């Protein structure tokens, strides 16, 4: 008997005389090609983490590592002093020169500088010194910024402590973070603010001088 026979389906005995099939044969007919890859199993996220599409199916590109979260903490007394010294060197030292030239406007210049620094601390949470040091002034209850007007009140509260208490309350306010649980000053407590550290340090440029 020769193959192919008149019967288009042949017989079992004819299979031994048929030429071998070419192409992949596992998982289906050869004309369908290779079988699809198996469905990847679900990988549960670590404990305490909300599952999402990035937590499963890394074979399809969803497994990119998440950026590390900022490790925020209350700013140390030394960090706050350092940021204040930077503000003095950048902003307030030129005011000393201007005050000598325009003696009649000295008080207004100092009040204006204090108000401007306070506005920056309130509107975006950072004076130039705090921006360079990676510190930020936030509302203690919810972590938002204080707002420009509240920032001015906070700054002027410290400034006015000097003449009205012969400098005692002013010095006490600046030293208060050394033993306070939240490392707050007295003028922080007046407006319900805290200073936190751990933000990226910005570079010196015009952006740190604008709200």
Order of alpha helices (4+ residues) and beta strands (2+ residues): beta-alpha-alpha-alpha-alpha-beta-alpha-alpha-alpha-beta
